[in-house]
Amino acid sequence: MLTSLLALFLVLQPVGTETQWAIAMMCLAVMAAIKLLNLQGYWRHLFFTLGALLVLRYVYWRTTATLPDTNNLMDFVPGITIYAAEMFCVVMLGLSLFVISRPIQRPRAPRLSDVEAPTVDVFVPSYNEDAALLAMTLSAAKAMDYPRDKLTVYLLDDGGTDQKVQSANPAIADAALRRREELQVLCRELGVEYLTRSRNVNAKAGNLSNGLLHSKGDLVVVFDADHAPARDFLVETVGFFTRDPKLFLVQTPHFFINPDPVERNLSTFDRMPSENEMFYGMIQKGLDKWNASFFCGSAAVLRRSALEQAGGFAGTSITEDCETALELHATGWRSLYVDKPLIAGLQPETFAAFIGQRTRWCTGMMQIFLTKNPLLKRGLTLAQRACYLSSCMFWLFPLPRITFIFAPLLYIFFNLKVYNATVGEFGAYTCAYLAAAILLQSYAYGRFRWPWVSELYEYVQSVYLLPAILSVIKNPRRPTFNVTAKGGSAGEDRLSSLAWPYFLIFGILFAGAVTVIYRLQHEPESTGILLIAGLWNLFNLFMAGLALGVVSERRERRQMHRVPTQGRGMLQIDGISLTAQILDVSQGGMLIRLPGTSPLRMQSQARLAVASPNGREVSSVLPIRLANVRFEKDSQLVGLGFGELQPSHYRTISELMFGDLRLLRNARMARQRTRSILAATAEVMAWGLGHTFRGVSFALFRRGGTAETPAAQGS
């Protein structure tokens, strides 16, 4: 209490600009030292305290000294809009720091004997995924380490429902019937239960709830159709349920073997933490501390009795996962998060599919915020309210992001006085606040998010999410579930069909930069404010230029993404057998290393006998064809393509790809490294310049692509 009163006293002290400069420099110097030395414990609390002091001093000064006069609406209305956007960011910063203030690292799950193990039903919901992709996921699910008589895998097929099979449209009906028959055969050969339903009601939530009605396992595991589990998934999760009868959820990270469109088009996937790392690497662990870690739709284990108490999976919003967790947390159930990647999945590969996915997430969280506001939800603790509020309100980021993009142009183009401050005051308060916010974010999320990357992701999404937010505010129950499109990567370098707004915004910001140069030459009395507005606009221009690189789609050289592995096998070719080291594998082929440099005939008939995980017996013999060969010093690397695959072959391929994810986990850890603020800023500026020219060249010479819109993704 005394500390809080002292902090409030310091925040409210009216001091001169020079004194504020001294306070800011002292606080920032201590914060920088703590960050550079990576001090923890008491120093972590001091770091956040000093950062909060600078932020709150800025809020107090901004509120009491900078707002335009209400008598001048031309200045006041945009001025108060910018102020509201800033205060929203301050609130979100406070909520996010509260969420991650005491993250939990869970111990390993208790190990269970076969007798102790509860029965488990695995649900793989599907809508329009092809049979080969489903075969990989179902095979991996069947191969999980668990007592065979206590594990049942279900394919929940919403693409072959009676409603679709009996459609008045012959093409739809024929496709649905062929899909149903094909998947029934696949499931029978894999030993998986096939389940469909009468009508496509409540999308994924309805499909999962229908699975509940036709199964009886104590626990339910959900994997998306493109999320294949490791062998040890159940070993690392199920044991927690035997120790806590009120535990309804164990959630694990979503981990992806392919880059998202931002990472692919900027070529950052192999060296920078992925965008979802901040959420799964830090935020979910922070939520776990407050019993607010929520269901993310896949890679999770849930207790059947809890779901039945809630009436199945919630379907009011189109983000049934978070809504289901909210309902169960409100009735006293508990959740738990295990920070270990135990599945490998696929991300959207085109920019349009990426925007379609984020539009669904955004509108669903807005639906929850508007129809089941966590602040008003009975049964939640105060901490849970704050956590769910943070998770929902995060998706309002397009409102301040778009505001900040155009804010400096109000002065540059129209000379509006929306921010009443001298240059000295701006530096002492605003620059100190911005520096503190950057340090806070870098210190809290350094390993999981490089500086300025959040700003880029938010900007590229905001252009299309802003209309979605306005639409759901107008009618919260209108949005419907859209399946995220996977695959469909560009076969050639081309400009995304969603690119034109980014070029328009870039053009406006570039015109603003030219106007600043002109005004600096002709209005020397406005130099100070013009420089501030110009530098702000220049930062926005770099981000807009970087976004041009994001919407310039790079050609995907491989249609199927490869996973590193350490398998072994025997290549049988031309009557001889050669020991093969399997280096990587995909749904369509693999790369092997052979001893010696004796040339192989590319037209030869060949088979690959793959050793089982214990290395003592043959797991399967795969039909293959030689695709390419390249020589090393005393060996050769041979690219293989698969021939016609049978269900038993998919078991072997899924075992090679997903049975042991240690190599993928190591790659994830290698990308999780802190980047200094100065180095990151310089790199982002270099990226901005390079990708501006790349984007312009794509606009001039590579404008191919189909007219794809976010709303068209899935159905």
C-alpha distance (Angstrom), angle and dihedral (degrees) to the residues before:
residue distance angle dihedral
M1 . . .
L2 3.81 . .
T3 3.81 90.3 .
S4 3.80 91.1 51.7
L5 3.81 92.0 50.3
L6 3.80 90.8 48.7
A7 3.82 91.2 50.1
L8 3.83 90.9 48.8
F9 3.80 89.5 49.5
L10 3.82 91.2 53.1
V11 3.80 92.5 46.8
L12 3.81 94.0 51.9
Q13 3.81 97.2 46.1
P14 3.84 110.4 121.3
V15 3.80 104.7 -137.5
G16 3.77 135.8 164.5
T17 3.77 124.1 -100.5
E18 3.80 93.7 -101.4
T19 3.81 92.0 52.2
Q20 3.81 90.5 48.1
W21 3.79 88.6 51.4
A22 3.81 89.7 53.4
I23 3.83 92.6 48.2
A24 3.80 91.1 48.0
M25 3.80 95.3 48.0
M26 3.79 92.4 48.0
C27 3.82 93.7 49.1
L28 3.79 93.7 44.5
A29 3.80 92.4 47.7
V30 3.81 92.4 53.4
M31 3.83 91.3 44.9
A32 3.81 91.4 49.7
A33 3.81 91.2 49.9
I34 3.81 92.2 50.1
K35 3.79 90.4 49.5
L36 3.80 96.0 45.8
L37 3.80 91.7 48.7
N38 3.83 90.9 42.3
L39 3.79 91.4 -132.5
Q40 3.80 117.4 -177.9
G41 3.80 137.8 179.9
Y42 3.82 111.9 42.9
W43 3.79 90.1 3.8
R44 3.81 90.8 60.0
H45 3.81 89.9 58.1
L46 3.81 91.1 46.8
F47 3.81 90.1 50.0
F48 3.80 93.1 53.9
T49 3.82 91.7 43.0
L50 3.81 93.2 54.5
G51 3.79 91.1 45.0
A52 3.80 91.4 49.9
L53 3.83 90.0 49.4
L54 3.81 92.2 56.6
V55 3.79 92.8 43.7
L56 3.82 93.5 49.7
R57 3.80 93.1 44.9
Y58 3.80 87.1 54.6
V59 3.80 91.7 48.4
Y60 3.82 91.3 50.8
W61 3.82 93.4 47.5
R62 3.82 93.1 42.5
T63 3.81 91.3 51.2
T64 3.79 97.9 45.1
A65 3.79 104.8 33.9
T66 3.81 114.6 24.1
L67 3.81 110.9 47.7
P68 3.83 116.7 112.2
D69 3.80 120.9 -109.7
T70 3.80 112.7 -85.1
N71 3.81 89.1 -136.2
N72 3.81 90.2 69.5
L73 3.81 105.2 60.7
M74 3.82 93.4 179.1
D75 3.80 88.1 65.9
F76 3.80 99.6 28.1
V77 3.81 100.9 54.2
P78 3.83 97.2 52.9
G79 3.80 89.2 35.6
I80 3.80 94.3 56.2
T81 3.83 89.6 44.0
I82 3.80 90.9 57.0
Y83 3.81 90.0 44.8
A84 3.82 91.0 52.1
A85 3.82 90.5 50.2
E86 3.81 90.1 51.9
M87 3.79 93.3 48.7
F88 3.81 89.9 49.6
C89 3.82 88.7 55.5
V90 3.81 90.8 49.2
V91 3.81 91.1 51.6
M92 3.80 91.5 47.9
L93 3.79 90.9 48.1
G94 3.81 89.5 53.0
L95 3.80 93.1 47.3
S96 3.79 93.4 47.7
L97 3.80 92.7 49.2
F98 3.80 89.7 49.8
V99 3.81 90.7 50.8
I100 3.82 93.8 52.9
S101 3.80 97.5 34.9
R102 3.83 93.5 106.5
P103 3.83 110.1 16.2
I104 3.80 118.4 -171.2
Q105 3.80 126.7 -132.0
R106 3.81 104.6 -160.6
P107 3.82 121.9 -143.6
R108 3.78 119.1 -123.2
A109 3.77 117.4 -72.7
P110 3.81 117.2 -95.1
R111 3.80 111.6 -93.5
L112 3.81 114.9 -117.6
S113 3.76 132.2 -154.6
D114 3.79 119.0 -129.3
V115 3.80 89.0 -101.9
E116 3.82 93.3 52.2
A117 3.80 94.5 45.9
P118 3.84 113.9 107.8
T119 3.79 120.6 -135.9
V120 3.81 114.4 -91.6
D121 3.80 131.8 -156.4
V122 3.80 116.4 -162.3
F123 3.81 115.9 -152.3
V124 3.81 119.8 -160.0
P125 3.84 105.7 -177.5
S126 3.80 114.4 -157.8
Y127 3.77 136.9 -179.0
N128 3.81 114.0 164.0
E129 3.83 105.6 -10.3
D130 3.81 117.0 131.6
A131 3.78 121.6 -107.0
A132 3.82 95.3 -111.9
L133 3.81 92.6 57.6
L134 3.81 91.1 46.7
A135 3.80 90.8 48.3
M136 3.80 90.3 57.8
T137 3.81 94.2 50.1
L138 3.80 94.7 42.7
S139 3.81 91.7 47.6
A140 3.80 91.3 50.7
A141 3.81 90.6 48.2
K142 3.83 91.8 50.6
A143 3.81 90.6 49.3
M144 3.82 95.9 56.5
D145 3.80 115.0 124.8
Y146 3.80 104.0 -101.7
P147 3.81 138.3 111.6
R148 3.81 105.3 -72.0
D149 3.80 94.1 -137.8
K150 3.82 91.4 55.0
L151 3.82 99.3 48.6
T152 3.82 124.7 78.5
V153 3.81 123.1 174.9
Y154 3.81 120.1 -154.6
L155 3.78 128.6 -167.2
L156 3.82 105.4 -150.9
D157 3.78 101.9 -158.0
D158 3.80 115.3 -164.4
G159 3.79 91.5 168.8
G160 3.80 93.8 68.8
T161 3.82 101.9 45.3
D162 3.80 122.3 143.4
Q163 3.80 87.6 -110.3
K164 3.79 90.9 60.4
V165 3.79 96.5 38.9
Q166 3.82 89.7 52.4
S167 3.82 94.6 42.9
A168 3.80 117.6 142.4
N169 3.80 87.0 -130.0
P170 3.83 105.5 84.6
A171 3.81 93.5 -153.5
I172 3.81 92.7 53.6
A173 3.80 92.5 44.4
D174 3.81 93.5 48.6
A175 3.82 93.4 47.3
A176 3.81 92.0 48.0
L177 3.81 92.9 49.1
R178 3.81 92.9 48.3
R179 3.79 90.0 47.7
R180 3.81 92.1 50.2
E181 3.79 93.2 49.6
E182 3.82 93.3 45.7
L183 3.80 93.4 49.6
Q184 3.80 93.0 44.8
V185 3.81 89.1 56.8
L186 3.81 91.2 45.9
C187 3.80 92.7 50.4
R188 3.78 92.8 47.1
E189 3.81 91.5 53.0
L190 3.81 92.9 45.8
G191 3.80 94.3 46.0
V192 3.80 92.7 -115.0
E193 3.81 128.3 137.9
Y194 3.82 114.0 -115.9
L195 3.80 114.7 -147.6
T196 3.77 131.3 175.7
R197 3.82 132.3 159.0
S198 3.77 142.5 -138.8
R199 3.80 101.3 -101.1
N200 3.80 138.5 15.1
V201 3.80 96.0 -115.5
N202 3.84 123.5 161.0
A203 3.80 92.0 -1.4
K204 3.82 115.1 -123.7
A205 3.82 93.8 -4.1
G206 3.80 90.6 54.6
N207 3.79 91.8 46.0
L208 3.82 92.1 52.2
S209 3.80 92.3 44.8
N210 3.81 89.2 52.3
G211 3.80 87.8 53.5
L212 3.80 88.8 55.1
L213 3.80 90.6 55.0
H214 3.81 92.3 54.1
S215 3.81 100.4 42.6
K216 3.80 136.1 57.4
G217 3.83 110.7 -163.2
D218 3.80 119.0 138.0
L219 3.80 90.4 -125.5
V220 3.80 132.0 33.9
V221 3.80 123.1 -148.0
V222 3.81 120.0 -163.3
F223 3.80 123.5 -156.9
D224 3.78 123.5 173.2
A225 3.78 113.5 -125.9
D226 3.81 91.5 -101.5
H227 3.84 96.2 42.0
A228 3.79 109.3 95.0
P229 3.83 115.6 -170.6
A230 3.79 128.8 -135.0
R231 3.81 118.7 -117.4
D232 3.80 91.7 -105.1
F233 3.82 97.3 51.4
L234 3.81 95.1 110.1
V235 3.81 93.2 38.1
E236 3.82 89.4 58.5
T237 3.82 96.7 45.8
V238 3.81 117.5 24.3
G239 3.80 97.3 66.2
F240 3.82 92.2 68.9
F241 3.82 91.0 67.0
T242 3.80 93.4 60.7
R243 3.82 91.0 58.4
D244 3.82 99.1 47.8
P245 3.82 120.0 41.0
K246 3.84 90.9 -169.0
L247 3.81 94.2 54.3
F248 3.81 109.8 113.7
L249 3.81 102.0 168.6
V250 3.79 142.0 35.9
Q251 3.80 108.8 -176.4
T252 3.82 125.0 -168.9
P253 3.82 129.7 -168.5
H254 3.77 124.3 -82.5
F255 3.79 105.1 -124.2
F256 3.80 123.3 -172.0
I257 3.78 132.6 -153.3
N258 3.81 94.4 -159.0
P259 3.82 132.6 54.4
D260 3.77 122.1 -107.0
P261 3.85 115.1 -118.5
V262 3.81 92.6 -93.1
E263 3.81 92.4 53.5
R264 3.80 93.7 42.3
N265 3.80 96.7 47.0
L266 3.82 92.7 45.0
S267 3.85 93.1 40.6
T268 3.82 94.2 -128.3
F269 3.82 102.7 122.8
D270 3.81 97.6 101.2
R271 3.82 97.1 47.1
M272 3.79 110.7 28.4
P273 3.83 129.4 63.6
S274 3.78 109.9 -98.3
E275 3.79 118.4 -108.3
N276 3.80 94.1 -109.1
E277 3.82 92.7 52.6
M278 3.81 93.3 85.8
F279 3.80 91.1 55.9
Y280 3.81 98.2 42.6
G281 3.81 96.6 31.7
M282 3.81 99.4 47.8
I283 3.81 117.2 -3.6
Q284 3.81 97.0 55.0
K285 3.82 89.7 48.6
G286 3.79 88.6 50.9
L287 3.80 91.7 48.7
D288 3.80 88.6 49.8
K289 3.80 90.7 62.7
W290 3.82 90.2 60.2
N291 3.84 94.9 42.1
A292 3.81 88.9 -109.6
S293 3.80 103.5 112.7
F294 3.78 102.8 131.2
F295 3.80 139.7 -152.4
C296 3.81 112.2 -90.2
G297 3.80 98.4 -164.3
S298 3.80 98.0 -102.0
A299 3.83 143.6 33.0
A300 3.80 90.1 44.4
V301 3.80 140.8 117.3
L302 3.82 119.7 -142.4
R303 3.79 133.9 -173.9
R304 3.81 113.0 -114.0
S305 3.81 95.2 -145.7
A306 3.81 90.8 56.6
L307 3.80 92.4 49.6
E308 3.80 91.5 47.9
Q309 3.80 90.5 49.8
A310 3.82 88.1 54.8
G311 3.81 92.2 48.1
G312 3.81 94.3 -107.8
F313 3.76 129.2 -63.7
A314 3.81 112.1 -15.0
G315 3.80 114.7 -109.0
T316 3.80 106.8 178.6
S317 3.81 91.7 101.9
I318 3.80 130.0 34.4
T319 3.82 90.2 -115.9
E320 3.79 94.5 70.7
D321 3.80 92.0 167.1
C322 3.81 99.3 63.9
E323 3.81 91.7 36.3
T324 3.82 91.5 53.9
A325 3.80 90.9 51.2
L326 3.80 91.7 47.8
E327 3.80 91.8 53.8
L328 3.80 93.1 48.4
H329 3.80 94.9 44.9
A330 3.81 87.8 52.2
T331 3.81 90.4 57.8
G332 3.80 94.9 51.7
W333 3.81 102.9 -93.3
R334 3.80 120.1 138.3
S335 3.80 134.0 -135.7
L336 3.78 135.3 -158.1
Y337 3.82 135.2 -160.2
V338 3.81 125.6 -145.7
D339 3.81 111.7 -160.5
K340 3.78 97.6 -150.0
P341 3.82 123.5 104.9
L342 3.79 105.8 -121.1
I343 3.80 100.0 161.7
A344 3.79 135.0 49.5
G345 3.79 117.8 -146.2
L346 3.77 144.5 168.7
Q347 3.80 128.7 -106.2
P348 3.82 126.3 -150.3
E349 3.78 108.6 -80.4
T350 3.79 102.9 -157.8
F351 3.76 126.1 60.1
A352 3.81 91.2 -123.0
A353 3.82 91.6 54.0
F354 3.81 89.9 47.6
I355 3.82 91.2 53.1
G356 3.81 90.0 45.9
Q357 3.80 90.9 54.3
R358 3.83 93.6 47.4
T359 3.80 91.1 46.5
R360 3.81 89.2 58.2
W361 3.79 92.6 47.8
C362 3.79 91.8 47.2
T363 3.79 96.9 47.4
G364 3.81 91.9 44.7
M365 3.80 93.5 52.7
M366 3.80 89.8 46.1
Q367 3.80 89.1 52.3
I368 3.81 89.8 53.6
F369 3.81 90.9 46.7
L370 3.80 92.5 51.3
T371 3.81 101.1 37.6
K372 3.82 102.1 31.0
N373 3.78 103.4 22.8
P374 3.83 108.2 -167.5
L375 3.81 91.1 -140.6
L376 3.81 89.8 62.3
K377 3.82 98.9 34.5
R378 3.80 110.6 117.5
G379 3.79 117.1 -132.3
L380 3.79 99.2 32.1
T381 3.80 121.8 117.3
L382 3.79 118.9 -123.0
A383 3.81 90.5 -105.1
Q384 3.82 91.7 50.0
R385 3.80 90.0 50.9
A386 3.81 90.0 53.4
C387 3.81 91.8 47.2
Y388 3.80 96.2 48.9
L389 3.79 90.2 42.5
S390 3.80 89.1 54.8
S391 3.82 91.7 48.5
C392 3.81 92.8 50.1
M393 3.79 99.5 39.0
F394 3.80 92.1 48.7
W395 3.80 87.9 76.1
L396 3.80 90.6 63.5
F397 3.81 87.9 74.1
P398 3.84 93.1 110.4
L399 3.81 89.7 69.8
P400 3.84 97.0 61.6
R401 3.81 93.2 31.0
I402 3.80 94.4 58.4
T403 3.81 89.8 40.9
F404 3.80 91.4 55.3
I405 3.81 91.9 46.7
F406 3.80 92.9 59.9
A407 3.84 101.3 27.6
P408 3.84 98.2 92.1
L409 3.80 90.4 49.7
L410 3.81 89.7 66.3
Y411 3.78 89.3 70.7
I412 3.80 97.0 31.9
F413 3.80 95.4 53.4
F414 3.82 104.3 22.0
N415 3.81 104.7 22.2
L416 3.82 91.1 -128.1
K417 3.82 114.4 169.4
V418 3.81 99.4 -137.6
Y419 3.81 96.5 149.0
N420 3.81 117.1 44.6
A421 3.81 107.0 -155.7
T422 3.77 140.9 112.5
V423 3.79 121.4 -115.8
G424 3.81 89.9 -106.3
E425 3.80 93.2 51.3
F426 3.79 90.8 46.6
G427 3.78 90.5 55.3
A428 3.81 96.2 43.5
Y429 3.79 95.9 47.9
T430 3.81 111.7 16.3
C431 3.81 98.8 38.1
A432 3.80 90.6 43.8
Y433 3.81 90.1 51.2
L434 3.81 92.4 48.4
A435 3.81 91.8 47.7
A436 3.82 90.7 49.1
A437 3.82 92.0 48.9
I438 3.81 91.5 49.8
L439 3.81 91.6 48.7
L440 3.81 91.4 47.3
Q441 3.79 92.5 52.1
S442 3.81 93.6 43.6
Y443 3.81 93.1 48.1
A444 3.80 93.4 46.3
Y445 3.81 99.3 41.4
G446 3.83 103.4 18.5
R447 3.81 97.5 127.7
F448 3.77 93.5 43.6
R449 3.81 105.8 39.1
W450 3.78 128.8 29.7
P451 3.84 118.2 -140.8
W452 3.83 115.2 -82.4
V453 3.81 94.2 10.7
S454 3.82 91.7 103.2
E455 3.80 89.5 52.9
L456 3.80 90.7 53.1
Y457 3.81 94.9 48.3
E458 3.81 91.2 46.4
Y459 3.79 93.0 49.2
V460 3.82 96.5 49.2
Q461 3.81 90.3 48.7
S462 3.81 96.7 41.8
V463 3.79 95.2 67.5
Y464 3.82 90.9 66.5
L465 3.81 101.6 23.6
L466 3.80 94.0 58.7
P467 3.84 93.2 69.0
A468 3.82 89.0 44.9
I469 3.82 91.1 54.4
L470 3.79 92.4 49.0
S471 3.81 89.8 48.8
V472 3.82 94.7 52.0
I473 3.82 91.4 45.5
K474 3.80 87.8 54.8
N475 3.82 93.0 48.5
P476 3.83 115.5 7.5
R477 3.81 94.8 -173.1
R478 3.77 98.0 48.1
P479 3.85 103.8 82.6
T480 3.81 115.9 93.5
F481 3.80 131.1 -157.0
N482 3.81 115.9 -86.7
V483 3.79 119.9 -167.3
T484 3.81 111.3 -125.2
A485 3.79 109.7 -114.3
K486 3.81 114.0 -125.6
G487 3.75 125.8 -170.3
G488 3.79 118.8 16.0
S489 3.79 92.8 117.5
A490 3.77 118.5 174.1
G491 3.78 114.9 -85.6
E492 3.80 89.4 -159.6
D493 3.78 138.8 20.4
R494 3.79 106.9 -81.1
L495 3.76 144.3 148.9
S496 3.81 116.1 -98.3
S497 3.77 114.8 -109.4
L498 3.84 87.3 -126.4
A499 3.81 93.5 57.1
W500 3.81 104.7 97.6
P501 3.86 98.8 84.0
Y502 3.81 90.0 55.6
F503 3.79 91.8 54.0
L504 3.80 90.3 47.4
I505 3.82 92.1 51.9
F506 3.79 90.9 45.4
G507 3.80 89.7 52.5
I508 3.81 91.9 51.1
L509 3.81 92.4 48.8
F510 3.81 91.0 46.6
A511 3.79 89.6 52.6
G512 3.81 87.1 51.5
A513 3.81 90.8 54.2
V514 3.82 91.2 50.7
T515 3.81 89.9 48.6
V516 3.81 91.1 52.8
I517 3.81 90.7 54.3
Y518 3.81 90.6 49.0
R519 3.81 94.0 48.0
L520 3.80 93.1 46.6
Q521 3.79 88.4 58.6
H522 3.80 95.7 46.3
E523 3.84 103.9 30.7
P524 3.83 107.2 46.7
E525 3.82 90.4 162.7
S526 3.83 89.6 66.4
T527 3.79 96.3 48.1
G528 3.82 97.6 115.8
I529 3.80 99.1 51.5
L530 3.80 91.4 37.2
L531 3.80 91.1 55.6
I532 3.80 91.0 51.3
A533 3.82 92.8 48.4
G534 3.80 90.4 42.6
L535 3.80 94.6 52.2
W536 3.81 90.5 47.3
N537 3.80 89.9 50.4
L538 3.81 90.5 46.2
F539 3.80 90.9 56.3
N540 3.82 89.3 50.0
L541 3.81 89.0 48.3
F542 3.81 91.4 55.0
M543 3.81 90.2 50.6
A544 3.81 91.3 47.3
G545 3.81 90.0 49.7
L546 3.80 90.6 50.0
A547 3.80 88.8 51.5
L548 3.81 89.1 57.5
G549 3.80 86.0 63.5
V550 3.80 90.5 49.5
V551 3.84 92.9 56.1
S552 3.83 91.7 45.1
E553 3.79 98.7 90.8
R554 3.79 117.2 -143.7
R555 3.77 118.6 -141.4
E556 3.80 111.8 -100.7
R557 3.79 106.2 -131.2
R558 3.80 93.9 -164.0
Q559 3.76 123.5 48.9
M560 3.81 91.1 -160.0
H561 3.79 123.1 43.3
R562 3.77 119.1 -123.6
V563 3.79 126.7 -135.6
P564 3.81 122.2 -152.4
T565 3.79 113.0 -117.4
Q566 3.81 141.6 168.1
G567 3.80 102.6 -137.9
R568 3.75 127.7 141.7
G569 3.77 133.1 -148.1
M570 3.79 148.1 151.1
L571 3.81 120.9 -100.3
Q572 3.79 110.7 -146.8
I573 3.81 110.9 -160.5
D574 3.79 134.9 151.3
G575 3.79 92.0 -6.8
I576 3.80 95.5 -54.0
S577 3.81 132.8 98.0
L578 3.80 124.2 -138.0
T579 3.81 126.5 -170.2
A580 3.82 108.4 -117.3
Q581 3.77 130.5 -160.1
I582 3.81 109.3 -152.3
L583 3.82 109.5 -140.0
D584 3.79 103.1 175.7
V585 3.77 138.8 -7.7
S586 3.79 140.1 -163.7
Q587 3.75 136.9 179.1
G588 3.80 88.6 -89.4
G589 3.79 105.5 38.3
M590 3.79 149.4 -34.1
L591 3.78 145.3 -123.1
I592 3.80 118.6 -122.4
R593 3.81 134.9 -177.9
L594 3.81 118.5 -135.8
P595 3.81 126.7 -169.0
G596 3.78 118.6 -114.7
T597 3.78 131.0 19.9
S598 3.80 102.1 -105.4
P599 3.82 106.0 140.4
L600 3.80 118.7 -110.5
R601 3.78 123.4 -143.4
M602 3.82 107.5 -116.8
Q603 3.81 92.4 -149.2
S604 3.79 93.6 54.7
Q605 3.78 122.6 122.9
A606 3.80 107.7 -115.0
R607 3.78 143.9 175.2
L608 3.78 132.0 -170.1
A609 3.80 118.8 -143.0
V610 3.81 105.0 -155.1
A611 3.80 118.7 -151.5
S612 3.79 118.9 -128.9
P613 3.85 118.4 -110.7
N614 3.82 90.6 -93.4
G615 3.81 88.9 53.9
R616 3.81 93.8 -134.2
E617 3.80 101.8 100.0
V618 3.79 142.0 26.4
S619 3.81 113.8 -90.5
S620 3.80 96.9 -170.5
V621 3.79 142.8 -30.4
L622 3.80 110.4 -120.0
P623 3.83 123.6 -153.3
I624 3.81 106.4 -126.6
R625 3.79 144.0 169.0
L626 3.78 126.6 -152.7
A627 3.79 110.4 -111.4
N628 3.81 104.4 173.9
V629 3.79 142.9 -17.1
R630 3.80 132.6 -152.0
F631 3.78 125.9 -179.1
E632 3.78 131.0 -129.3
K633 3.81 128.3 -175.0
D634 3.80 98.6 -73.6
S635 3.79 103.1 -4.6
Q636 3.77 142.8 41.3
L637 3.78 133.3 -126.4
V638 3.79 112.2 -137.3
G639 3.78 124.3 -164.9
L640 3.79 112.4 -147.8
G641 3.78 130.8 -164.8
F642 3.79 121.7 -157.9
G643 3.74 123.7 -116.2
E644 3.80 123.8 -147.5
L645 3.81 106.4 -30.9
Q646 3.79 127.9 -146.4
P647 3.84 125.5 -158.6
S648 3.81 91.1 -98.0
H649 3.80 88.8 57.3
Y650 3.80 91.2 54.5
R651 3.80 88.9 56.7
T652 3.79 89.7 57.7
I653 3.80 95.5 43.8
S654 3.81 93.0 47.6
E655 3.81 89.3 49.1
L656 3.80 90.3 53.7
M657 3.80 93.2 45.6
F658 3.78 103.2 39.3
G659 3.80 109.7 10.2
D660 3.81 93.1 93.4
L661 3.82 117.0 22.7
R662 3.82 96.8 -178.1
L663 3.81 93.8 111.8
L664 3.81 90.9 50.4
R665 3.80 91.1 47.0
N666 3.79 90.0 51.4
A667 3.80 90.2 51.6
R668 3.80 89.0 51.0
M669 3.81 91.8 51.1
A670 3.81 91.5 47.9
R671 3.81 90.1 58.6
Q672 3.80 92.6 49.4
R673 3.78 99.0 88.2
T674 3.77 130.0 129.7
R675 3.80 118.5 -108.0
S676 3.81 119.0 -155.1
I677 3.80 116.4 -117.1
L678 3.80 93.8 -122.7
A679 3.80 94.3 47.5
A680 3.79 91.8 45.7
T681 3.80 92.0 49.0
A682 3.81 91.9 51.2
E683 3.80 90.8 47.2
V684 3.80 93.7 49.0
M685 3.82 89.7 50.8
A686 3.81 90.0 51.2
W687 3.81 90.5 47.1
G688 3.79 89.8 49.3
L689 3.80 92.9 54.5
G690 3.80 94.8 43.7
H691 3.78 96.7 45.7
T692 3.80 93.0 44.5
F693 3.80 89.1 63.0
R694 3.80 91.2 41.0
G695 3.80 91.8 51.7
V696 3.80 92.8 47.7
S697 3.81 90.6 50.0
F698 3.80 90.2 51.2
A699 3.81 90.0 50.0
L700 3.79 91.1 52.1
F701 3.78 101.2 40.2
R702 3.84 111.5 14.2
R703 3.76 109.4 43.4
G704 3.80 95.5 140.0
G705 3.79 124.9 129.3
T706 3.76 139.3 97.8
A707 3.77 125.4 -82.2
E708 3.77 97.8 -95.1
T709 3.78 123.1 168.1
P710 3.79 131.4 -170.9
A711 3.79 91.9 -116.9
A712 3.78 90.6 58.5
Q713 3.78 94.7 63.0
G714 3.77 110.3 114.2
S715 3.77 122.0 -36.5
